[in-house]
Amino acid sequence: MTKAKITLKSEKPADLQIVVSQIKELSAALNMKVVGPVPMPRKRLSVNCRRTPCGDGSDTYEHWEKRISKRLIQVDGDEKTIRQLLRIKIPDSVFVKISLVG
């Protein structure tokens, strides 16, 4: 048995949920043991900048924020079944990292 840790990151939680549901459905069809998805803390990237670059007028600022959602899934199975998980269609907005453990 091989364990695969799958880390998913995305700006769009809806796309992330679609990929997670596909992984769960496929692993259930292949009789694989699945732990997760475990929601990881959301990463917030914020940018504050002045509205007027020249410095004239009042001090007014604009605030932008980018949120990155993360999920962790652990799958137990043999190499053939884990390779079938790699064939899932993943949107461009989702970043996937797979690490094999023993």
N, C-alpha and C positions, 0 to 999 in steps of 0.2 A: 504494500500500500504506500502510495505517495501522497503527501499533503501539499496542496497548493494554496498559498495566500494570495488573494486577489484584492488589490487596492484600487478603488475607483475614485476619480476626482472630476468634478465638473462645476461650471458656473450655473448650469441649468439643472435644478433638482428633478424636473420632469424627465429629462433625458437619462439622468442617473437612475431613476426608478425603473425606466423601461429596460435598461441593461440588467439591473438586478433581478427583475422578474424573469427575463430570458434565461439568466444563469440558473435561477431556482427551478424553472420549468424543465430545462434540459437535464439538470442534475437529478431531478426526481424521475425523469424518464429513463435515465441510465443507472438508477439505483445507487446513487452516490450519497454519502453523508455530507450534509451542508451545515455549517455553523455560521449564522449571521443572516442577514447583513447587520453589522454593528455600525451604528452611526458614530462617526468620529467628530470631534469639535470642528465647527465651521470656522474657516479662516477668513478674516476680514482685512481687506487691503483698502486703506483710505488715503485720499489725496485732497489736500486743502490748498487753494491758491487764490491769489487776489484777482478780482474781476478786471481791474484796470492795470495793465502792466506799467504804465508811465508813472503812476504814483499820484496823479491828480485826483481830487475829490475825496470822498470819505473812504474809510477802510472797510470795504465790503469783500467778502470771501465767498467762493463757491466750494462746495463739498461734494466729492464723488466717492462712492464706495463700491467695491467689487467683493462679492461673497463667493467663496469656493467651498462646496459641500463635498464631504468624503464619506465613503463606506468601505468596510473591510469584510470580506467573505473568506471563509476557510472551507476548502473542499477536499474530501478524502476519496481517493480512487486510484486506479492504475493509470499508466501513461497513455494508453489508448483513449480512455474516457476523458482525461484531462485535455488531450489534443483536440477532441471534439468540442470542448468548451471554447477553444481558441477560434472556432469558425463562426462565432456569433457576430452578427452585423452590429457594429458599434458606431454611433454618431460621431461626427468630428469634434463635438464639444466635450466628449468624455475621454479622459486620459486613464489608461489601464496599465497597471504594473502587476506582473505575475511573478512570484518567487516560489520555487519548489523547495520543500523541506523534507529531507529523508524519504 
